[in-house]
């Protein structure tokens, strides 16, 4: 009884607070601008929901297709991963041997490149025949002169072959 008596004492204060809240809500809802905004907002929300339902209906086939392809793609990726893993396990020794051979080939290639670099250095510094031929002007001029004389000789032989044959004037001293 005492509990009911204490609860009964708080009821008028609670009703007063509820009355104040309802009065504030009622005055708020009485405002024409707010009423218009709420009605407009609700109408827009209904239109948006309708448009969204329509869009979903129209695109349902494409959405289903997209989801189906996504599932297939996931299955294919899983299959590819499994296959690749099995391939690597089956060929692990061959792959390791190939990598070792590739490393050996790289070392040999590096040594070969160093030798070529040495040859190029010798050539540019005229320490070998090719360098002397390419960079020594005297040797180059002599080679050029020799080629010119060979060309003249070939032209003479060609000219004689076209006419009456090769004319040989030779003075032979046997003893």
C-alpha angles and dihedrals in degrees: 000000000000089000091053090047092053092045090049090055091058095048097082091051091048092048089050091054092047090050091051091049093048091048090052093047091047093051090047092051091045090064105105094210092053091045090052092047093049092047091047092047092050091048090050090048091051091048091049092050090049092049091047092051090048092049092049091050092049094046098039093105092050092045091050090047091049092049092047091050091047090054091047091048091052090049091049091049090050090049092048092050091049092048093048091049092050091047092052092048092049094047100035094117093046091048091050091049091048091051091050091049091048091052090050090050091050091052091049091046090051090052091049091050090051090053091050089049089053092050091049091049091050091048096049091046091048094240094132134047094259091053091049090049094048101037108024106089094201093054090044092051091048091050090048091050092048091051090049091052091047089052092051091049092050091049090051092049091047092050093049092047090055093050121037102328133268115328112209119192106187131168108200119192108191100179 
